[in-house]
Protein backbone atom coordinates (compact mmCIF):
# COMPACT_ATOMS: atom_id res chain seq x y z
CA UNK A 1 0.00 0.00 0.00
CA UNK A 2 1.41 3.44 -0.88
CA UNK A 3 2.77 5.72 1.84
CA UNK A 4 0.66 8.59 0.59
CA UNK A 5 -2.24 10.29 2.39
CA UNK A 6 -4.85 12.68 1.00
CA UNK A 7 -5.83 15.65 3.19
CA UNK A 8 -9.24 17.16 2.42
CA UNK A 9 -9.71 20.88 3.12
CA UNK A 10 -12.83 23.00 2.79
CA UNK A 11 -13.15 25.46 -0.11
CA UNK A 12 -15.74 27.52 1.80
CA UNK A 13 -14.73 30.82 3.35
CA UNK A 14 -17.25 31.65 6.09
CA UNK A 15 -19.42 30.44 8.96
CA UNK A 16 -22.58 30.71 6.92
CA UNK A 17 -23.90 30.30 3.38
CA UNK A 18 -21.85 31.59 0.47
CA UNK A 19 -22.17 35.32 0.07
CA UNK A 20 -23.66 35.84 3.52
CA UNK A 21 -22.48 38.52 5.92
CA UNK A 22 -21.07 36.02 8.41
CA UNK A 23 -17.72 35.58 10.09
CA UNK A 24 -14.86 34.36 7.90
CA UNK A 25 -13.73 30.76 8.23
CA UNK A 26 -11.86 28.05 6.36
CA UNK A 27 -9.88 25.00 7.37
CA UNK A 28 -8.73 25.17 10.98
CA UNK A 29 -4.97 25.47 10.86
CA UNK A 30 -3.96 23.25 13.78
CA UNK A 31 -6.20 20.49 12.43
CA UNK A 32 -3.93 20.41 9.39
CA UNK A 33 -0.52 21.40 10.75
CA UNK A 34 -0.43 18.97 13.68
CA UNK A 35 -1.52 15.86 11.72
CA UNK A 36 0.77 16.92 8.87
CA UNK A 37 3.79 17.04 11.19
CA UNK A 38 3.03 13.64 12.74
CA UNK A 39 2.55 11.91 9.40
CA UNK A 40 5.38 13.56 7.48
CA UNK A 41 7.79 12.83 10.32
CA UNK A 42 6.71 9.18 9.99
CA UNK A 43 7.61 9.16 6.30
CA UNK A 44 4.20 9.71 4.70
CA UNK A 45 3.69 11.99 1.70
CA UNK A 46 0.71 14.35 1.97
CA UNK A 47 -1.37 15.76 -0.87
CA UNK A 48 -4.09 18.37 -0.39
CA UNK A 49 -7.47 18.44 -2.13
CA UNK A 50 -10.66 20.47 -1.74
CA UNK A 51 -14.14 20.44 -3.28
CA UNK A 52 -13.28 23.15 -5.83
CA UNK A 53 -9.51 22.75 -5.99
CA UNK A 54 -7.14 25.70 -5.98
CA UNK A 55 -7.35 28.33 -3.26
CA UNK A 56 -8.55 27.63 0.27
CA UNK A 57 -9.04 29.80 3.35
CA UNK A 58 -7.51 29.51 6.82
CA UNK A 59 -9.15 29.82 10.23
CA UNK A 60 -7.39 29.64 13.59
CA UNK A 61 -4.22 31.36 12.34
CA UNK A 62 -2.40 31.06 15.65
CA UNK A 63 1.29 31.44 14.88
CA UNK A 64 2.25 31.36 18.56
CA UNK A 65 1.72 27.61 18.15
CA UNK A 66 5.15 26.48 16.91
CA UNK A 67 3.68 23.68 14.81
CA UNK A 68 1.40 26.15 13.04
CA UNK A 69 4.30 28.54 12.55
CA UNK A 70 6.49 25.81 11.07
CA UNK A 71 3.71 24.75 8.69
CA UNK A 72 3.23 28.39 7.64
CA UNK A 73 6.90 28.52 6.63
CA UNK A 74 6.99 25.12 4.96
CA UNK A 75 6.64 24.14 1.31
CA UNK A 76 3.26 22.62 2.20
CA UNK A 77 1.67 26.02 2.90
CA UNK A 78 1.15 27.09 -0.74
CA UNK A 79 -0.01 23.59 -1.65
CA UNK A 80 -2.67 23.75 1.08
CA UNK A 81 -3.75 27.36 0.54
CA UNK A 82 -3.24 28.15 -3.15
CA UNK A 83 -3.12 24.98 -5.24
CA UNK A 84 -5.16 22.16 -3.74
CA UNK A 85 -6.12 19.36 -6.07
CA UNK A 86 -9.64 19.26 -7.48
CA UNK A 87 -11.43 15.92 -7.07
CA UNK A 88 -11.03 15.14 -10.78
CA UNK A 89 -7.25 15.32 -10.33
CA UNK A 90 -7.20 12.69 -7.56
CA UNK A 91 -6.45 9.01 -8.15
CA UNK A 92 -7.91 7.23 -5.09
CA UNK A 93 -5.80 4.15 -5.76
CA UNK A 94 -2.66 6.18 -4.99
CA UNK A 95 -3.57 6.68 -1.31
CA UNK A 96 -3.34 4.59 1.85
CA UNK A 97 -5.65 6.97 3.72
CA UNK A 98 -7.82 10.05 3.48
CA UNK A 99 -8.08 12.66 6.24
CA UNK A 100 -10.75 15.36 6.52
CA UNK A 101 -9.61 18.47 8.42
CA UNK A 102 -12.18 20.60 10.20
CA UNK A 103 -13.12 24.23 10.55
CA UNK A 104 -16.72 25.43 10.71
CA UNK A 105 -16.68 26.22 6.98
CA UNK A 106 -16.63 22.48 6.22
CA UNK A 107 -20.29 22.26 7.22
CA UNK A 108 -21.34 24.16 4.10
CA UNK A 109 -19.41 22.33 1.38
CA UNK A 110 -17.93 18.97 2.36
CA UNK A 111 -21.28 17.16 2.74
CA UNK A 112 -22.25 18.26 -0.77
CA UNK A 113 -19.14 17.00 -2.56
CA UNK A 114 -20.21 13.75 -4.20
CA UNK A 115 -16.80 13.52 -5.89
CA UNK A 116 -14.90 13.57 -2.61
CA UNK A 117 -17.38 11.11 -1.11
CA UNK A 118 -16.66 8.70 -3.95
CA UNK A 119 -12.91 9.09 -3.40
CA UNK A 120 -13.27 8.35 0.32
CA UNK A 121 -15.39 5.27 -0.38
CA UNK A 122 -12.88 3.96 -2.92
CA UNK A 123 -9.94 4.41 -0.53
CA UNK A 124 -11.88 2.64 2.23
CA UNK A 125 -12.92 -0.24 -0.01
CA UNK A 126 -9.32 -0.57 -1.18
CA UNK A 127 -8.47 -1.40 2.45
CA UNK A 128 -7.38 2.12 3.38
CA UNK A 129 -8.03 4.28 6.42
CA UNK A 130 -10.61 7.09 6.56
CA UNK A 131 -10.07 9.75 9.21
CA UNK A 132 -11.52 13.12 10.23
CA UNK A 133 -11.33 15.59 13.10
CA UNK A 134 -13.66 18.16 14.68
CA UNK A 135 -15.99 19.36 11.87
CA UNK A 136 -14.13 17.23 9.32
CA UNK A 137 -16.63 14.38 9.79
CA UNK A 138 -19.10 16.62 7.93
CA UNK A 139 -17.38 15.18 4.88
CA UNK A 140 -18.35 11.67 5.94
CA UNK A 141 -22.10 12.08 6.44
CA UNK A 142 -22.92 11.33 2.79
CA UNK A 143 -20.18 8.81 2.01
CA UNK A 144 -21.77 5.56 0.86
CA UNK A 145 -20.05 2.26 0.17
CA UNK A 146 -20.69 0.12 -2.90
CA UNK A 147 -23.35 -1.88 -1.06
CA UNK A 148 -25.35 1.31 -0.45
CA UNK A 149 -24.59 1.60 3.29
CA UNK A 150 -23.26 4.79 4.80
CA UNK A 151 -19.60 4.47 5.71
CA UNK A 152 -20.30 5.55 9.31
CA UNK A 153 -23.22 3.15 9.81
CA UNK A 154 -22.60 0.95 12.83
CA UNK A 155 -19.32 2.72 13.63
CA UNK A 156 -18.24 4.52 16.78
CA UNK A 157 -17.32 8.12 16.00
CA UNK A 158 -16.14 11.36 17.58
CA UNK A 159 -16.89 14.84 16.23
CA UNK A 160 -17.51 18.37 17.46
CA UNK A 161 -20.33 18.02 19.95
CA UNK A 162 -23.61 19.87 20.37
CA UNK A 163 -22.32 21.18 23.70
CA UNK A 164 -19.18 22.52 22.01
CA UNK A 165 -21.33 24.25 19.36
CA UNK A 166 -23.23 25.96 22.17
CA UNK A 167 -19.96 26.90 23.89
CA UNK A 168 -18.65 28.68 20.76
CA UNK A 169 -22.00 30.34 20.05
CA UNK A 170 -22.72 28.58 16.75
CA UNK A 171 -25.38 26.06 17.80
CA UNK A 172 -28.05 27.98 15.87
CA UNK A 173 -25.78 28.99 12.98
CA UNK A 174 -24.56 25.70 11.54
CA UNK A 175 -26.74 24.11 8.82
CA UNK A 176 -27.09 20.95 10.92
CA UNK A 177 -25.69 19.59 14.15
CA UNK A 178 -22.86 17.28 13.17
CA UNK A 179 -23.17 14.86 16.08
CA UNK A 180 -26.89 14.46 15.41
CA UNK A 181 -26.41 13.92 11.67
CA UNK A 182 -23.80 11.24 12.24
CA UNK A 183 -26.31 9.39 14.41
CA UNK A 184 -28.99 9.81 11.73
CA UNK A 185 -26.56 8.02 9.39
CA UNK A 186 -26.32 5.11 11.84
CA UNK A 187 -23.13 6.01 13.71
CA UNK A 188 -22.69 5.94 17.50
CA UNK A 189 -21.42 9.36 18.53
CA UNK A 190 -19.27 9.08 21.67
CA UNK A 191 -18.53 12.48 23.22
CA UNK A 192 -16.34 13.50 26.14
CA UNK A 193 -16.14 16.82 28.01
CA UNK A 194 -15.88 19.98 25.94
CA UNK A 195 -12.56 20.66 24.21
CA UNK A 196 -10.78 17.63 25.68
CA UNK A 197 -8.64 15.49 23.36
CA UNK A 198 -10.62 12.44 22.28
CA UNK A 199 -9.97 9.98 19.45
CA UNK A 200 -12.20 7.06 18.50
CA UNK A 201 -10.98 4.15 16.39
CA UNK A 202 -13.68 1.97 14.86
CA UNK A 203 -12.25 -0.57 12.42
CA UNK A 204 -10.61 1.57 9.69
CA UNK A 205 -12.42 4.77 10.65
CA UNK A 206 -10.52 7.20 12.91
CA UNK A 207 -12.24 10.33 14.22
CA UNK A 208 -11.43 13.07 16.72
CA UNK A 209 -13.71 15.42 18.64
CA UNK A 210 -12.02 18.81 18.37
CA UNK A 211 -8.75 20.62 17.54
CA UNK A 212 -7.06 19.17 20.63
CA UNK A 213 -7.57 15.72 19.10
CA UNK A 214 -5.80 16.45 15.81
CA UNK A 215 -2.37 14.96 16.49
CA UNK A 216 -3.98 11.98 18.23
CA UNK A 217 -5.99 11.19 15.10
CA UNK A 218 -2.80 11.24 13.04
CA UNK A 219 -0.99 8.98 15.49
CA UNK A 220 -3.87 6.49 15.42
CA UNK A 221 -3.79 6.53 11.61
CA UNK A 222 -0.04 6.03 11.62
CA UNK A 223 -0.17 3.05 13.97
CA UNK A 224 -2.86 1.38 11.89
CA UNK A 225 -1.04 1.98 8.60
CA UNK A 226 2.36 0.94 9.95
CA UNK A 227 0.96 -2.25 11.44
CA UNK A 228 -0.66 -3.10 8.12
CA UNK A 229 2.61 -2.41 6.32
CA UNK A 230 4.47 -4.77 8.65
CA UNK A 231 1.80 -7.42 8.06
CA UNK A 232 2.20 -7.02 4.31
CA UNK A 233 5.99 -7.32 4.58
CA UNK A 234 5.59 -10.50 6.60
CA UNK A 235 3.25 -11.99 4.03
CA UNK A 236 5.62 -11.08 1.22
CA UNK A 237 8.55 -12.69 3.06
CA UNK A 238 6.54 -15.89 3.48
CA UNK A 239 5.67 -16.00 -0.19
CA UNK A 240 2.03 -15.04 0.26
CA UNK A 241 0.49 -12.34 -1.89
CA UNK A 242 -0.73 -9.40 0.22
CA UNK A 243 -4.02 -7.81 -0.78
CA UNK A 244 -6.43 -5.13 0.37
CA UNK A 245 -7.77 -7.38 3.10
CA UNK A 246 -4.64 -7.05 5.24
CA UNK A 247 -5.57 -3.71 6.76
CA UNK A 248 -9.11 -4.90 7.35
CA UNK A 249 -7.80 -7.82 9.39
CA UNK A 250 -5.39 -5.58 11.28
CA UNK A 251 -8.17 -3.13 12.16
CA UNK A 252 -10.49 -5.88 13.39
CA UNK A 253 -7.75 -7.23 15.61
CA UNK A 254 -7.71 -3.90 17.40
CA UNK A 255 -11.45 -3.45 17.56
CA UNK A 256 -11.56 -4.52 21.21
CA UNK A 257 -10.28 -1.00 21.84
CA UNK A 258 -12.57 0.65 19.32
CA UNK A 259 -13.60 3.40 21.75
CA UNK A 260 -10.26 4.73 22.86
CA UNK A 261 -9.39 8.21 24.09
CA UNK A 262 -5.87 8.66 22.79
CA UNK A 263 -3.47 11.35 24.01
CA UNK A 264 -3.10 14.60 22.15
N, C-alpha and C positions, 0 to 999 in steps of 0.2 A: 504494500500500500504506500502511496507517495507520502513524503513528509511535507505536505503542502496543505495549508488551511485557508479557507475563504472567510474573511470578515465582512459582515453585512452592516452597512451604515445607512441611516435614513437620508433621504434627499430633501425632506421637509425642513422648513426654516422657522417654525413658530409653534407656540402652544395653543393652537387653534386652527381652524380651516384656512386653506390657502387664501391669501389676500385679506385676511381679517386683521383688525387692529388689536392683536394680542402680543404677548411677550415673545421675543425671539427665542429660538431653541435650535436644536440640531442633535448630533450625536454627543453623548456625554463623555468628555475627554478621558476621564480616568477609567471608564468602562472599555476604552480602546487601548490606552497606553499601558495599563497594568497587565492585562492579558497578553498584549503584544510583547512586552518585555519577558514575561515568563516563557512564552512559547518560542520566541526567537533565541533566547538564551539556551533553550533545549534543542536547538538545531532545526526548528521548523521554519519554513518559508511562508510568509503571509501575503495574500493578495486582498485588495479591498474592492468591494462592489456595492452598488446602491441601486434603488429602483430605476432611477433615470440615468445613472452613470454620470461621470464628470464631477462637477463641483458639489461639495457638501457644506454643511454649516456645523459650527462647534458650539457646544454649551459646556458650562463648567470649566471655563478656561482659567484654572487655578495653577499658575506657574510657580507658586511656592512649593507645590508638590514636586519633588525632584524627578519622579518618574514622568510626570506630565512635561516638565521642562526639557528632559532629555528627548522625549518623543517629538516635542516641538522643534528641536534642533536636528532631528534625524532625517535621513533620506526618505523615511516613511511618511513624513508630514505632507509633502505635496501629493503623494499617491493617495492619501486618505482624504485630502481636502480639495484637490483640484482635478484629479484624473482617475476617479474610481471607474471600475469596469461597469458597463451596462450588462444586464442579464444575458443579452444575446452574445456577448463576448466571452461568457463563462463556459468552460467545459467541466461539467460536474465530475466526470471520471478522473479528473486530475487532482482531486482533493480527498484527503483522509477525513476531513471534518469541516463543518460550517459553524460559524459563531455569529450570533446576532447581538450587536451592542445596543445599549439602550439610549435614553434621552426621551423626554416627553414627546418630541416631534415624531417619534416612531409610530405613535398611536394613530397618526393620520395617513401614513402611506404604506408601512410594511404589511398590514393585513390585506391590502388591496393588490399587492404584487403577485399575480398568478405565476409570473415567470420565476421569481425567486422561490416561491413555494414549490414549484416543480424541481428546481435545483436542489433544494433541501431534501425533498423526498427521494430524489435519485441518489444523493450522497448517502442517505440513511439506508436505502435498499441495496446499495453497494457494500454495506457493512461498515459504513463510516459513523462518526459521532456527530450529533446535532447538539448545539449548546446555545445558551442565551442568558443574558443577565438584565435584571431590573425591568425596564420596559421593552427590552429586546424580545421577550416571548410574545409580544404583539405580532411578530413575524411568523409565529408558529400556529396561531389560532385557525388559520385556513389551510394549513399544510395537510394534504391527504395522501395516503399511500396508494399503491396500485390496486389494493383490494377495496378501496373506497372508504376505509377507516381514517379518522383523523390521527395524525401522528401522536398527539398527546393523549389519546383515549386510553384509559387504564393506567396511565403513568402518574407517578408522583412528581410534582413540580414546585418550584419556587418562582416568585415574581413579585414585583412591587405590589404591596398590599393595599387594601381599601383604607386601612388605618394610616398608612404612610401617605396616601393621596390626601386624606383629610389634614394630616400634619403639614403638608406643603401647600395647602390651600387650593388644590386642583381637583378635588373630588367631584365638583359639579361642572368642571371644564372639559375633562377628557371625554372623547366620544363614547367610550364604554369603560367599565371597570375591568381591568385586565384579569384580576384574580377570579372575578365572577365569570368572565367569558371563557377562561380556561376550564372552569368546572362545567360550563355549558357544553364544551367540546368533549367532556368525559374524563378530564384530568382530575387528580386529587391535589388541590392546592394546600401546601403545608407551610404556614407562616410561622415566624418567630417574632420577637419584640421588634418594634420599629428601629430601622437603621442598624441592626446588628448583622454581622456577616453570617450568611446562611447559604449553603450549597446543597442541592438535592441531586443525587445520581439515581436514575431509574433506567436500568438497562443501558442503552446507548444515548440516552437523553440526559444532558447536564444543564441544570438551571440554577441561577442565583437570584436572591431577593432584591438586591439594591447595590449601589456603587461599592459599598464595603465588601461585597462578595466577589468582585470582579477577578482578582488574582486567584482566589480559591476555585472559581470555575475553570480558569485556565490550567491550574495544577491538576484538577480532577480529569480534565481532558487529556493532559499530558500523560498521566499515569495510565489511563485506559489505552491510549494509543501506543505507548511504549511497551505495555504488557502484551498487546496484540502483536507488535513487531517482533518481540522476543519469541512469541508462540510461532509466528511464521518462520522465523529463522530456525527454530527447533524442528519444525516440520520439514523444511528444506534440507536440513542436515541429515534427517532420517530417510530422505528420499521420497517423502510424501509431497503432494502438490497442494500448497496453501491456496485457499479460496476466500471469498467474501464472508464465509461463515465463521472464520476464526474469531473476529472481533465480537460477533454475536455470542459465541461460546464464552469468551473472556468476560463479557459484560454480565452474562447470566451467573457466572461463578461468583461475581461480587454483588449480586442482587440481595443477598442477606443484609447488606448494609445500604439498601437503596435510599433510605431517608437518613442522610448523614450531614450534620453541620460541620463543614470543613473550615479550617482556620483561614483567615484573610491572607 
